[in-house]
Amino acid sequence: GEEMLIPTPCFVSYQAEAILAGGAAVEIPSTMEKNFELDPRALEAAITPQSKAILLGFPNNPTGAVASRETLLEVARIAEEHDLVVVSDEIYDRLVYGGHKHVCFPSLPGAKQRTLLLGGFSKDYAMTGWRIGYACGPAEIIKGLVRAHQYTVMSAPTTAQAAAIAALKEGEPYVEQMVAEYDRRRRLIVSGLNEIGLPTFEPKGAFYAFPKVSVTGLDDETFATRLLDEEHVAIVPGNAFGAGGEGFCRCSYATSYAKLETALEKIRRYVNRL
């Protein structure tokens, strides 16, 4: 079937959505050594006559990676040369740290006419559960989305629509406070995991750290399961996020600073017993 090229590790639904649509998911693994950023050369090498689209998810869940402008310009070039649609999931676009900047893919030269931009309020405005999202793209692509959408969802909840408008009009000061607090937690968890002995690259976006747990001699599923059983700390095995995730675990810092301090102490105690 037609292929969607998906940089991994990535959000767990991407591959399944491609398969449900009757296509095939082609994974393009990234590595910690390259800060989990997409390698354009690997992307281009994976293209076949069946390739129809590229699915980008930056800032990234689970790694926290942020794609550089230079990398995205290369992706735009590749998409144009091979006539590929780009689906760019930018749900974490406001959650970037340390002076790094998010680049909106359709804003790049020549990219708008072939890009479907996905976004929402769940992450940027802490409205997870209010279920407000959006898609922007060329009319022909949107028409296809509407044909499927009208039979699966009636509409976004009215109260959530009103809340989204309020967020846009009045939410900016609170977003800035939230980003500053996430950044504080990010620095705590990254330094803490590295001090424990779990190599963790600095995530530049989203609200996840992605430590390498294979250094303990355990695979990611065993590490996460035993940590939950023994210390009641929940993290997600990296292999759930596709190729390149094996040997890592996703740690969310979307909780209080105090709870993160407690979790790090429990992880330290657990690792010291191994």
N, C-alpha and C positions, 0 to 999 in steps of 0.2 A: 504494500500500500504506500500512499504518499507519506513522506517523512517529515517530522518536526525535529530540528536540531536543538538540544537542550543542554546548556552548560550545567554541570553538576559539581558538587552537591547542590540540591535545590529543594524548594517546597515540595512536599510529598505528593501533591495532586497533579503536578505537571505531566508526568509520564502517563498517568492513568487517563487524564483528559484527552491526550492525543490518541490513545488506544480506543477510548469510548467513542471518539469521533470517526473511527474506522482507519486511523493512520498508524504509524509506527514511531516510537520515540527513539531517537539516536542520542545517546549521552556523550557529552564532551567533558571528561573529567578535568578538574583543576587541582592544584596542589598547594599545601601550606607554604612550600618553599617560594612560590610565586604569589603569596598572599591571597590565594583562592581567586585570583582574577582570571577571567577568560583569556585563553591564548588564541588570538585570531588565526594563527597558522594551523592550529589543530582544528579549529572550526572549519576553515576552508578545505582542509584535507578530508573532512568527513562528508563533504557535499557529493551527492550522487544525482543521476537524472530524476530520481524520485523525491528529492528534497524540495519542499514547498515553503517552509517557514523556519524561523529562528525564534525561540522563546527565551527572552532575557528576564532575569529576576534580580535586579540590583536597586538599592542595597539588598544584600542577600540574606535570606533565611535558608540555611542555618548558620552560615559562617560569619556574617556581619561584613563581608567584603563590599567595597564600593568600586564600581568600574570607573576607570579614568577616562577622560575625554579622548585621549589618544587611542585607547582600546576601542571605544565606541565609534570613533571615526573610521577605524579599520573595519568594524562590523558593518557600518553603513556602506562602505565601499564594496564589501563582499556581497551584501544583500543586493546592491544595485547591479553588480556585474553578473550575478547568478539569478537575478529576477526573483528574489525571495521576499516574502512578507515577514515583517518583524513584529512579534507580539512582545511588548515591553511592560512587564508588571512592576510598577513603581510605587507599590503600596507603602513603602517605608521612606518615601522621598524626602520628608522633612527631618528624619532621624539620622543625621550625619554629625560627626564630631571631629574635634581636633583641627579645625580649619579646613577640613576636606569639603568639597562641594559635590552635590549631586548634579548630574547632567541628565536632563530630560531627553530621551533618545529622539523623539520626533522634532526637537528643536535643531538638530544637526542638519547641515546643508543637504538637501535632496532626500531626507529621510521621511518627511511628513507624509508623502503620498503613498508610502508602502508600509506604514506603521500603525498598529493597533495599540493604543496606550490604555493601560488598565490602572485604576487608582481607586482610592476610597478614603473613608474617614476613620476606619477602625484603629489605625496605628497613629496617624498624624494628630488626631483629636481624642485619642483614648476612648473610642466609641465601639469597641469590639462587642458585638451582640446587638447593636442597633441596626446593623446590616445595611449600610449605605455605601454603594460603590458606583463606579461609572466606567464606561468605555468610550474612547474617542478615536475616530479613525475615518478613512475614506468611506463615502456613502455606500459603496457596493459591499464593503466588508460589514458595515453596521447593519445593512439589510439582512445579511445572513444571520447575524447574531439575533436580530429581532424575531426572525422566524422560529428560532429555537427557544428564545426567552419567553415568548408569549404563551407557550404551552407548559412552562415549568414554574414561572413566578408571576403572580398577578401584578404586584407593584411593591415598591419599597414602602415600609410602614409610614403612614402620614406623620405620626409624632417624630419619627426619626428624620424625616425630611425637614420638619420645622427645626429640629435640633441641629441639623447640618447647616442650615442657613444661619442660625445663631452662632455656630462655631466659626463660620467664615467671617461674619460681621464683627464678632466680639472676642474670638478665641485667641488671637495672636499673642497677647501677653502670657497667657497660660501655656501655650505651646512652647514658648521660649523658656519658661520655668521648667516645663516637663523635660525638654531636651537637655537643659543644664543638669537636672537631677539624674537623668539617664547617663549622662557623661560621667558624673561622679560615681555612680554604681559600676559603670563600665571599667573605669580605672581600678576600682577596688577588686573586681572579680578577675580581671586579667592579671594584675600583679599577684593576687592571691593564688591563682592556679599555677602560675609560673613558679612562685616560691615553693609550692607544694611539690613541684617536680613534674608537673603536667605541662609540656610545652604548648603555649597558646599564643598565636599571632594576634596583633592588635586589631580588633574589629573596628572599622571606620563608620559603620552604620547599623541600622536596625537595633535590636536589643538582645543579642545573643553573643556568647563566647563559644569557641569550638576547640576545646583542648584535645591534644593527642594523648589518648589513654592507653594506647598499645604499648607505651614505654613501660607499663607496669607488668607486662607479660600476659595480660588478659585481653580478649577481644572486646569490642565495644558493648556487645549485648551482655556478656557476662559481667563486665565492669558495672554497667548501669543497673542490672538486676540485683547484684549483690549489694551495691550502694543503697538501693531502695530497701532491700530486706534488712540490712544491718544498721543503717543509719537514718533511714526514712527520708532520704534526699532523692528527689525525682529529677533525672536528666534523661535525654533521649539518645539512644544509640545512633551513631552517625550513618550506619548502613541503611537506615530508613530513608535517607536523602539522596540515594543514588550513588553512582560510581564516584570514587574519591572521598566518600564519607566513612569508609571502613577504617576502624581504628581510632575514630574520634567520637566525641559525644557533644550534643548541643546543650548548653547551659543558658537558660533565660535569666536575665537580670531585670525582668519586669515585675519586681517585688520590692519590698522595703530594704533599705540599706542594712538595717539590723538583722533581717532574716538572711541576707546574703552573708553577713559576717558569721552567723551561726552555721550556715550551710558550708562555708569554707572551712570552718573548724571541724565539722563532721567529715568532710572530704579528706582533710589532712589526717585525721585519726584513722580513717578507713585505709588510705594509701599506706600509712606507716605500718599497718598490720599485714600488708601483702608481702 
